[in-house]
Amino acid sequence: MKSSLFGEAKNYERKRWPTLVIFSILVVLLLDPVSRTQSQPPAVFEIEFPDFQIPPSSQSEITVPSGNISQILVHILKPVADNIDYGLIRTQLNGQAAAPIAEVVAGSRGKIVKIDLNRRPGYHFVTGRNTVEVWAQNRRGRTYYSSFVIKTVNTNWNEDFTYEVQLAPGTKDAPPKVVLLEPQRAVEFSRAKKNKPVKISGIATSAGEIVRVAVDGQNVQFKKAPEVAGRQLTRTTDSESGVSFETTRSISFNTTQIVVDVEDKSGSRTRVLIPVSPIKEATRVSGKKYALIIGISKYKNNLRSIQNLEFADVDARAIYEFLQKPAAGGFAREDMLLLSNEQATHARIRDALTSFISKPEANDLLVIFFAGHGAPDPIVRQNLYIIAHDTDIEDMPGTAIDMAMLRGYVDRNVRSKRVVLLMDACHSGGLSSGTRDLGNNLSNLYLEKWLYQEEGRAIITSSDVNEISRESQKWGNGHGVFTYYVLQGLKGDADTNQDRFVSVGELFRYVRQKVRSDTDSKQNPRMLPGANENLALSVALSP
């Protein structure tokens, strides 16, 4: 969680492998054709975006101007395609099976999967990161797999808001980028008040000149704005012009949203929709409170394959201690299980997911916190795992926690209707750079898809698809940035509606915005609060 599986985001200098070890690995890879195939697979798949005239590419990450995509073409290339039957090809879009909107046809270079996003509702690209996965099995039973991460130029800076873009006909430039500095979340107000003033301020940038900013259809004055000091959510470059704007909008109990429109000289537009709703009363936990907390910084096989972390165990201990405080409702120590480093073996984690999480009754609260590495199998990349202290990367199925297995444990053993999962896992790192190429890491996507199956579950992961989760001494004298802000939020900083309770929704939004700001938007937590949106997790302490 804290560093890349290749160590590229370490905030401290890594130890170099001895020359002998590196030489031995190179010899093995040269002499073993199977290993060479696994480390450098041939280009079997390419992806193409006709909407933007982006030609076929095998790059694992591709940037597109916007999420307004009507068609995706996935190419299965010859000679591999010649031995693959049409019915043995499948694709997924953002973790959802794309079969209802896809067809496979013959092409001059092999076979083509045509994905029509307009064929049925519910299939679309989001502003930010998207995934396209493809599997193909040949007549001898061999499965080929690849994943593509598709990033839009504009980022959905705040999941509380809806972002809509409209490109001007014929333009190749991205639409305006809009980042709201205020408000930072959906607007809430008391029904006891007839009206409430809301400050709307932000930054808009574009490759072309910004010509119009409007709030609810009313034009707003703006001024040229170079990079705003202290704000890392947007940047202007030599090729971009930027403006800042600020106004106040009065809302009433009939107001359901505030609309911010920005248009550039080419006619391209970006719209931000800010929801407005009454303040919702926090729901308090009536039953007992349970917590399973796992933090792994030290790995048994760290010298051979899995990098140690600095603060995952510290994060787990800090969460464990805070939950026992009165502000968090005073979790009883006997209703908590902390597994740290050598205690967090594959066997003990499996036992905890079988016996411990079955203890809470329907009206009890169960918190599951994990800090450590998450990774795909280096041999079979589509298989995703939580890494235990004693995981052996040569036997991931037997020594790591399979994501699908994790879902099975939770589905079978959890009876509580109130489950909060906090996953501070590194989903781009953990295995040493001497192992096989892992390609894109979609672990966070599948943690979300697989664990968020019941309305009573809320889940937040520390970073987005294929991103790195960071740790450093600068966060609370040694924490992961995600866990640091989870703790700060629970202590009261996340109480944005000032009702003296920190709800699940408030905590998630606070953590997401703080982590983004502190990492220059390189780490973007994912969240699904579900029916636990208003569940009170802690009491905000008086300053």
C-alpha positions as CSV (number, residue, x, y, z in Angstrom):
1,M,0.0,0.0,0.0
2,K,2.6,2.0,0.5
3,S,4.9,1.5,-2.4
4,S,4.8,0.2,-5.9
5,L,5.2,-3.5,-6.5
6,F,8.3,-2.2,-8.4
7,G,9.2,0.2,-5.7
8,E,8.7,3.2,-7.9
9,A,6.8,5.3,-5.3
10,K,9.0,4.6,-2.3
11,N,9.6,7.7,-0.2
12,Y,12.8,6.3,1.0
13,E,15.8,4.7,-0.7
14,R,15.5,1.0,-1.4
15,K,18.2,-1.5,-0.9
16,R,19.8,-2.8,-4.1
17,W,19.8,-6.5,-4.8
18,P,23.2,-8.1,-4.8
19,T,24.7,-8.5,-8.2
20,L,24.7,-12.3,-7.9
21,V,21.0,-12.4,-7.3
22,I,20.2,-10.3,-10.3
23,F,22.6,-12.3,-12.5
24,S,20.9,-15.5,-11.3
25,I,17.5,-14.3,-12.2
26,L,18.7,-13.2,-15.7
27,V,20.2,-16.6,-16.3
28,V,16.9,-18.3,-15.3
29,L,14.9,-16.1,-17.6
30,L,17.3,-16.7,-20.5
31,L,17.3,-20.5,-20.1
32,D,13.6,-20.9,-19.3
33,P,11.5,-20.2,-22.4
34,V,8.3,-20.5,-20.3
35,S,9.5,-17.8,-17.9
36,R,10.5,-15.6,-20.8
37,T,7.0,-16.0,-22.3
38,Q,5.4,-15.0,-19.0
39,S,7.7,-12.0,-18.4
40,Q,7.4,-10.6,-21.9
41,P,4.2,-11.9,-23.5
42,P,3.7,-11.3,-27.2
43,A,1.3,-8.6,-28.3
44,V,-1.9,-10.6,-28.6
45,F,-4.4,-7.8,-28.0
46,E,-4.7,-4.2,-29.1
47,I,-7.4,-1.6,-28.3
48,E,-8.8,1.1,-30.6
49,F,-11.0,4.1,-30.1
50,P,-12.7,5.2,-33.4
51,D,-14.5,8.2,-31.7
52,F,-11.1,9.9,-31.3
53,Q,-9.3,8.4,-34.2
54,I,-6.9,6.7,-31.8
55,P,-5.3,3.8,-33.8
56,P,-4.9,0.2,-32.4
57,S,-2.4,0.1,-29.5
58,S,-1.1,-2.6,-27.1
59,Q,-0.1,0.0,-24.5
60,S,-1.5,-0.9,-21.1
61,E,-2.5,2.7,-20.3
62,I,-4.1,5.0,-22.8
63,T,-5.4,8.6,-22.4
64,V,-8.5,9.8,-24.2
65,P,-9.9,13.3,-24.5
66,S,-13.1,12.4,-22.6
67,G,-15.5,9.7,-21.5
68,N,-17.8,10.3,-24.4
69,I,-17.1,7.0,-26.1
70,S,-19.6,5.2,-28.3
71,Q,-17.5,2.3,-29.6
72,I,-14.4,0.3,-28.5
73,L,-12.6,-2.1,-30.8
74,V,-10.5,-4.9,-29.2
75,H,-8.2,-6.7,-31.7
76,I,-7.0,-10.3,-31.2
77,L,-4.0,-10.5,-33.5
78,K,-2.7,-13.3,-35.8
79,P,-1.3,-15.9,-35.5
80,V,-2.9,-16.4,-32.0
81,A,-6.3,-15.4,-33.3
82,D,-6.3,-18.2,-35.9
83,N,-6.6,-20.8,-33.2
84,I,-9.3,-19.0,-31.1
85,D,-12.9,-19.7,-31.7
86,Y,-15.4,-16.8,-31.7
87,G,-17.3,-18.1,-28.7
88,L,-14.2,-18.3,-26.5
89,I,-13.5,-14.6,-26.4
90,R,-15.0,-12.4,-23.6
91,T,-14.5,-8.8,-22.5
92,Q,-15.3,-6.7,-19.5
93,L,-15.8,-3.0,-19.1
94,N,-15.1,-1.6,-15.6
95,G,-15.5,-5.1,-14.2
96,Q,-18.9,-5.6,-15.9
97,A,-19.3,-8.3,-18.6
98,A,-19.6,-6.6,-22.0
99,A,-21.2,-9.6,-23.8
100,P,-24.6,-7.9,-24.1
101,I,-23.1,-5.0,-26.1
102,A,-20.3,-6.8,-27.9
103,E,-19.9,-8.9,-31.1
104,V,-16.9,-10.7,-32.5
105,V,-16.1,-10.3,-36.2
106,A,-13.3,-11.2,-38.6
107,G,-10.6,-8.7,-39.4
108,S,-7.6,-8.5,-41.7
109,R,-5.2,-8.8,-38.8
110,G,-7.2,-11.4,-36.8
111,K,-10.5,-11.1,-34.9
112,I,-12.2,-7.9,-33.6
113,V,-14.5,-7.5,-30.6
114,K,-16.8,-4.5,-31.4
115,I,-18.1,-3.0,-28.2
116,D,-21.1,-0.7,-28.7
117,L,-21.6,1.4,-25.5
118,N,-24.9,2.8,-26.8
119,R,-26.5,-0.6,-27.4
120,R,-27.8,-0.9,-23.8
121,P,-28.1,1.5,-20.8
122,G,-25.7,1.0,-17.9
123,Y,-22.5,0.8,-20.0
124,H,-20.5,4.0,-20.2
125,F,-17.0,5.4,-19.5
126,V,-16.6,7.5,-16.4
127,T,-14.5,10.7,-16.1
128,G,-11.2,9.4,-14.7
129,R,-10.0,5.8,-14.9
130,N,-11.7,3.0,-16.8
131,T,-10.8,-0.6,-17.5
132,V,-11.2,-2.9,-20.4
133,E,-10.3,-6.6,-20.0
134,V,-10.2,-9.3,-22.6
135,W,-9.8,-13.1,-22.3
136,A,-9.4,-15.5,-25.2
137,Q,-8.9,-19.3,-25.1
138,N,-7.3,-21.2,-27.9
139,R,-8.3,-24.7,-29.1
140,R,-5.6,-26.3,-26.9
141,G,-7.0,-24.7,-23.7
142,R,-4.5,-21.9,-23.3
143,T,-6.0,-18.7,-22.0
144,Y,-4.6,-15.3,-23.1
145,Y,-5.5,-12.2,-21.0
146,S,-4.9,-8.5,-21.1
147,S,-6.2,-5.4,-19.3
148,F,-6.2,-1.8,-20.5
149,V,-6.5,1.2,-18.2
150,I,-8.2,4.1,-20.1
151,K,-7.8,7.5,-18.5
152,T,-9.7,10.6,-19.6
153,V,-7.9,13.9,-19.8
154,N,-10.4,15.4,-17.4
155,T,-10.6,13.8,-14.0
156,N,-13.7,13.4,-11.9
157,W,-12.2,15.4,-9.1
158,N,-15.1,14.8,-6.7
159,E,-17.4,11.7,-6.9
160,D,-20.1,13.7,-5.0
161,F,-20.5,15.8,-8.2
162,T,-21.5,14.7,-11.7
163,Y,-19.3,15.9,-14.6
164,E,-20.5,16.2,-18.1
165,V,-18.4,17.2,-21.1
166,Q,-19.3,18.2,-24.7
167,L,-16.6,18.5,-27.3
168,A,-17.0,21.0,-30.1
169,P,-17.3,19.5,-33.5
170,G,-14.0,18.9,-35.2
171,T,-11.9,19.8,-32.2
172,K,-9.0,17.6,-31.0
173,D,-8.4,19.5,-27.8
174,A,-9.7,18.3,-24.4
175,P,-12.7,20.0,-23.0
176,P,-12.2,22.5,-20.1
177,K,-11.0,21.2,-16.8
178,V,-13.0,22.4,-13.9
179,V,-12.1,22.0,-10.2
180,L,-14.4,23.4,-7.5
181,L,-12.5,24.6,-4.5
182,E,-15.9,25.4,-2.7
183,P,-18.0,23.5,-2.0
184,Q,-16.0,20.4,-1.6
185,R,-18.9,18.0,-1.2
186,A,-22.6,17.8,-1.8
187,V,-24.5,20.7,-0.2
188,E,-26.6,19.9,2.9
189,F,-28.8,22.2,4.8
190,S,-31.4,22.2,7.5
191,R,-35.1,22.3,6.5
192,A,-35.6,24.6,9.4
193,K,-33.9,27.3,7.3
194,K,-35.8,28.9,4.3
195,N,-32.6,29.9,2.5
196,K,-28.9,29.2,2.7
197,P,-26.1,31.0,0.9
198,V,-23.6,28.7,-0.8
199,K,-20.2,29.9,-2.0
200,I,-19.1,28.6,-5.4
201,S,-15.5,29.0,-6.3
202,G,-13.1,27.2,-8.5
203,I,-10.5,27.0,-11.3
204,A,-11.1,26.3,-15.0
205,T,-8.3,25.6,-17.5
206,S,-8.3,24.8,-21.2
207,A,-6.0,24.6,-24.1
208,G,-8.1,27.4,-25.6
209,E,-9.4,30.6,-24.0
210,I,-12.1,30.3,-21.4
211,V,-15.0,32.5,-22.6
212,R,-17.8,31.7,-20.3
213,V,-18.4,30.6,-16.7
214,A,-22.0,30.3,-15.4
215,V,-23.8,29.1,-12.3
216,D,-27.4,28.0,-12.7
217,G,-27.4,29.8,-16.1
218,Q,-26.2,33.1,-14.7
219,N,-22.9,34.3,-16.1
220,V,-20.1,34.7,-13.4
221,Q,-17.2,37.1,-13.7
222,F,-13.8,35.4,-13.8
223,K,-10.2,36.4,-14.0
224,K,-7.0,35.0,-15.3
225,A,-5.4,32.6,-12.8
226,P,-2.0,31.0,-13.0
227,E,-1.5,28.1,-10.7
228,V,-3.2,28.6,-7.4
229,A,-0.8,28.3,-4.5
230,G,-1.5,25.4,-2.1
231,R,-4.0,23.8,-4.4
232,Q,-2.8,20.7,-6.1
233,L,-6.0,19.6,-7.8
234,T,-5.3,21.4,-11.1
235,R,-2.4,22.9,-12.9
236,T,-2.0,25.2,-15.8
237,T,0.8,24.8,-18.3
238,D,2.3,26.9,-21.0
239,S,-0.3,25.4,-23.4
240,E,-3.3,26.1,-21.1
241,S,-5.1,29.2,-20.1
242,G,-6.7,29.3,-16.7
243,V,-9.3,31.4,-14.9
244,S,-10.6,31.6,-11.4
245,F,-14.2,32.4,-10.4
246,E,-16.2,33.0,-7.3
247,T,-19.8,33.7,-6.6
248,T,-22.6,33.0,-4.0
249,R,-25.8,31.2,-4.8
250,S,-28.8,31.2,-2.5
251,I,-30.6,27.9,-2.2
252,S,-33.9,26.8,-0.7
253,F,-35.6,23.6,0.3
254,N,-36.8,23.2,-3.3
255,T,-33.2,23.3,-4.7
256,T,-32.0,19.9,-5.8
257,Q,-28.7,20.8,-7.5
258,I,-26.4,23.7,-8.5
259,V,-25.0,23.7,-12.0
260,V,-21.7,25.1,-13.0
261,D,-21.0,25.6,-16.7
262,V,-17.6,26.4,-18.3
263,E,-17.1,26.9,-22.1
264,D,-13.9,27.6,-24.1
265,K,-13.4,29.5,-27.3
266,S,-13.8,26.3,-29.5
267,G,-17.3,25.7,-28.1
268,S,-16.3,22.7,-25.9
269,R,-18.1,22.7,-22.6
270,T,-17.8,21.1,-19.1
271,R,-20.7,21.0,-16.7
272,V,-20.5,20.2,-13.0
273,L,-23.7,19.2,-11.2
274,I,-23.6,19.7,-7.4
275,P,-26.3,17.8,-5.5
276,V,-28.3,19.6,-2.8
277,S,-30.2,17.8,-0.1
278,P,-31.4,18.2,3.5
279,I,-29.0,17.2,6.4
280,K,-29.5,13.6,7.2
281,E,-29.5,12.5,10.9
282,A,-26.6,10.2,11.8
283,T,-27.6,6.6,12.6
284,R,-26.1,5.3,15.8
285,V,-25.0,1.7,16.3
286,S,-27.3,0.0,18.8
287,G,-25.5,-3.4,19.0
288,K,-21.9,-4.4,19.8
289,K,-18.9,-3.3,17.8
290,Y,-16.3,-5.7,16.3
291,A,-13.1,-5.1,14.4
292,L,-10.7,-7.3,12.5
293,I,-7.5,-5.3,11.9
294,I,-4.6,-6.6,9.8
295,G,-1.3,-4.7,9.1
296,I,1.8,-6.3,7.5
297,S,5.0,-4.4,7.1
298,K,7.4,-7.3,7.4
299,Y,7.2,-10.2,4.9
300,K,8.9,-13.6,5.3
301,N,10.0,-13.7,1.7
302,N,11.1,-10.0,1.5
303,L,14.7,-10.8,0.6
304,R,13.6,-13.0,-2.3
305,S,10.5,-11.5,-3.7
306,I,8.2,-9.3,-1.6
307,Q,9.3,-5.9,-0.4
308,N,8.8,-4.9,3.2
309,L,6.8,-1.8,4.0
310,E,7.5,0.9,6.6
311,F,4.2,1.7,8.3
312,A,1.5,-0.8,7.6
313,D,1.8,-2.4,11.0
314,V,1.9,1.1,12.6
315,D,-1.3,2.0,10.7
316,A,-3.0,-1.2,12.0
317,R,-1.9,-0.5,15.6
318,A,-3.1,3.1,15.4
319,I,-6.6,2.1,14.2
320,Y,-6.7,-0.7,16.8
321,E,-6.0,1.8,19.6
322,F,-8.2,4.6,18.4
323,L,-11.3,2.3,18.1
324,Q,-11.0,1.5,21.8
325,K,-11.4,5.2,22.7
326,P,-14.7,6.7,23.8
327,A,-14.9,8.9,20.7
328,A,-15.1,5.8,18.5
329,G,-17.7,4.2,20.7
330,G,-15.2,2.2,22.8
331,F,-14.7,-1.1,21.0
332,A,-14.2,-3.8,23.7
333,R,-10.7,-5.3,23.4
334,E,-12.2,-8.8,23.5
335,D,-14.3,-8.0,20.4
336,M,-11.2,-7.0,18.4
337,L,-8.6,-9.0,16.6
338,L,-5.3,-7.5,15.6
339,L,-3.0,-9.5,13.3
340,S,0.3,-7.8,12.7
341,N,3.4,-8.9,10.7
342,E,4.3,-12.5,11.7
343,Q,0.9,-13.0,13.2
344,A,-0.8,-12.3,9.8
345,T,0.0,-15.6,8.2
346,H,-2.1,-17.1,5.4
347,A,-3.6,-19.6,7.9
348,R,-4.4,-17.1,10.6
349,I,-6.0,-14.6,8.2
350,R,-8.2,-17.4,6.7
351,D,-9.1,-18.5,10.2
352,A,-10.1,-14.9,11.1
353,L,-12.2,-14.7,8.0
354,T,-14.0,-17.9,9.0
355,S,-14.5,-17.6,12.8
356,F,-14.0,-14.1,13.9
357,I,-16.1,-12.2,11.4
358,S,-19.0,-14.6,12.1
359,K,-19.3,-13.3,15.7
360,P,-21.3,-10.0,15.0
361,E,-25.1,-10.4,15.0
362,A,-27.3,-8.6,12.5
363,N,-27.5,-5.2,14.3
364,D,-23.8,-5.2,15.4
365,L,-21.1,-3.3,13.6
366,L,-18.1,-5.0,11.9
367,V,-15.1,-3.0,10.8
368,I,-12.4,-4.8,8.7
369,F,-9.2,-2.9,8.2
370,F,-6.3,-4.2,6.0
371,A,-2.9,-2.5,5.5
372,G,-0.4,-4.3,3.4
373,H,0.3,-5.5,-0.2
374,G,-2.3,-6.5,-2.7
375,A,-1.2,-7.9,-6.1
376,P,-2.0,-10.1,-9.1
377,D,-0.4,-13.5,-9.5
378,P,2.8,-12.8,-11.5
379,I,2.1,-16.0,-13.5
380,V,-1.7,-15.7,-14.0
381,R,-2.2,-11.9,-14.0
382,Q,-6.0,-12.0,-13.9
383,N,-5.9,-13.7,-10.5
384,L,-5.8,-11.2,-7.7
385,Y,-4.6,-11.6,-4.1
386,I,-4.2,-10.1,-0.7
387,I,-0.6,-10.9,0.3
388,A,0.0,-12.5,3.7
389,H,3.1,-12.4,5.8
390,D,4.2,-15.9,4.6
391,T,3.0,-15.6,0.9
392,D,5.3,-17.3,-1.6
393,I,4.8,-15.7,-5.1
394,E,5.6,-19.1,-6.7
395,D,2.5,-20.4,-5.0
396,M,0.1,-17.6,-4.7
397,P,-3.0,-19.8,-4.8
398,G,-1.8,-21.7,-1.8
399,T,-0.2,-18.9,0.3
400,A,-2.2,-15.8,-0.4
401,I,-5.8,-14.7,0.0
402,D,-7.6,-14.9,-3.3
403,M,-9.9,-11.9,-3.9
404,A,-12.8,-14.2,-5.0
405,M,-12.1,-16.3,-1.9
406,L,-12.2,-13.2,0.3
407,R,-15.7,-12.4,-1.1
408,G,-16.7,-16.0,-0.3
409,Y,-15.6,-15.7,3.3
410,V,-17.5,-12.4,3.7
411,D,-20.6,-13.7,2.0
412,R,-20.8,-16.9,4.0
413,N,-19.7,-15.8,7.4
414,V,-20.8,-12.2,7.9
415,R,-24.3,-11.8,9.5
416,S,-24.0,-8.1,10.4
417,K,-26.0,-5.6,8.3
418,R,-23.4,-3.0,9.1
419,V,-20.0,-3.7,7.7
420,V,-17.3,-1.1,7.0
421,L,-14.2,-2.2,5.0
422,L,-11.1,0.0,4.9
423,M,-8.5,-1.4,2.5
424,D,-5.2,0.4,2.6
425,A,-3.5,-1.9,0.1
426,C,-0.8,-1.3,-2.4
427,H,-2.3,-2.3,-5.7
428,S,0.7,-1.5,-7.9
429,G,3.4,-2.9,-5.9
430,G,4.8,-5.4,-3.4
431,L,6.6,-7.9,-5.6
432,S,10.2,-7.1,-6.4
433,S,11.2,-5.8,-9.8
434,G,13.0,-9.1,-10.5
435,T,9.7,-10.9,-11.0
436,R,7.7,-11.2,-14.1
437,D,5.9,-8.1,-15.6
438,L,2.6,-7.8,-13.8
439,G,0.9,-5.3,-16.3
440,N,-2.1,-3.4,-15.0
441,N,-3.3,-4.1,-11.5
442,L,-7.1,-4.1,-11.1
443,S,-7.2,-5.3,-7.5
444,N,-9.0,-2.2,-6.1
445,L,-11.7,-2.5,-8.8
446,Y,-12.4,-6.1,-7.8
447,L,-12.2,-5.5,-4.1
448,E,-15.0,-3.0,-4.7
449,K,-17.0,-5.2,-7.2
450,W,-16.7,-8.4,-5.1
451,L,-17.1,-7.1,-1.6
452,Y,-19.8,-4.5,-2.3
453,Q,-22.5,-7.0,-2.8
454,E,-24.9,-6.2,0.0
455,E,-26.5,-2.9,0.9
456,G,-25.1,-3.1,4.4
457,R,-21.5,-3.0,3.3
458,A,-19.5,0.1,2.9
459,I,-16.0,-0.1,1.3
460,I,-13.3,2.4,0.7
461,T,-10.0,1.5,-1.0
462,S,-6.9,3.6,-0.7
463,S,-6.2,4.2,-4.4
464,D,-7.8,3.9,-7.8
465,V,-7.1,1.3,-10.5
466,N,-3.4,0.8,-11.2
467,E,-2.4,3.6,-8.7
468,I,0.2,3.5,-5.9
469,S,-0.8,4.0,-2.3
470,R,1.8,6.0,-0.4
471,E,3.4,6.0,3.0
472,S,5.9,8.4,4.5
473,Q,7.3,9.9,7.7
474,K,5.6,13.2,6.9
475,W,2.1,11.8,7.6
476,G,1.7,11.7,11.4
477,N,5.4,10.8,11.9
478,G,5.0,7.6,9.9
479,H,1.7,6.5,8.3
480,G,0.2,5.7,5.0
481,V,-1.5,8.8,3.7
482,F,-4.8,7.0,3.5
483,T,-4.8,5.7,7.1
484,Y,-3.5,9.0,8.4
485,Y,-6.5,10.8,7.1
486,V,-8.9,8.0,8.2
487,L,-7.6,8.7,11.8
488,Q,-7.8,12.5,11.4
489,G,-11.3,12.2,10.0
490,L,-12.5,9.9,12.8
491,K,-11.1,12.3,15.4
492,G,-13.5,15.0,14.1
493,D,-12.0,16.6,11.0
494,A,-14.5,14.9,8.8
495,D,-17.6,16.3,10.6
496,T,-18.5,18.6,7.7
497,N,-22.1,19.2,8.7
498,Q,-21.1,19.9,12.3
499,D,-23.6,17.6,13.9
500,R,-20.9,16.3,16.2
501,F,-20.9,12.8,14.5
502,V,-18.6,11.5,11.8
503,S,-20.6,9.4,9.5
504,V,-19.4,6.8,7.0
505,G,-20.2,9.2,4.1
506,E,-18.4,12.1,5.7
507,L,-15.3,10.1,6.5
508,F,-15.1,8.7,3.0
509,R,-15.4,12.1,1.3
510,Y,-13.0,13.8,3.7
511,V,-10.3,11.1,3.2
512,R,-10.7,11.1,-0.6
513,Q,-10.2,14.8,-0.9
514,K,-7.4,15.0,1.6
515,V,-5.5,12.1,0.0
516,R,-5.9,13.6,-3.4
517,S,-4.7,17.0,-2.3
518,D,-1.6,15.6,-0.4
519,T,-0.5,13.4,-3.4
520,D,-1.1,15.9,-6.1
521,S,-4.0,13.8,-7.3
522,K,-1.7,10.8,-7.9
523,Q,-3.6,8.7,-5.4
524,N,-7.4,8.7,-5.6
525,P,-9.3,6.5,-3.1
526,R,-12.4,4.7,-4.3
527,M,-15.6,4.5,-2.2
528,L,-19.0,2.9,-2.0
529,P,-20.8,3.8,1.2
530,G,-24.0,2.0,0.4
531,A,-26.8,2.0,3.0
532,N,-24.2,2.9,5.7
533,E,-23.9,6.5,4.3
534,N,-25.2,8.0,7.6
535,L,-23.9,5.4,10.0
536,A,-22.0,7.2,12.8
537,L,-18.5,5.9,13.3
538,S,-17.2,8.4,15.9
539,V,-18.1,11.5,17.9
540,A,-16.3,14.7,16.9
541,L,-14.3,15.9,19.8
542,S,-14.4,19.6,20.9
543,P,-11.5,21.7,19.8
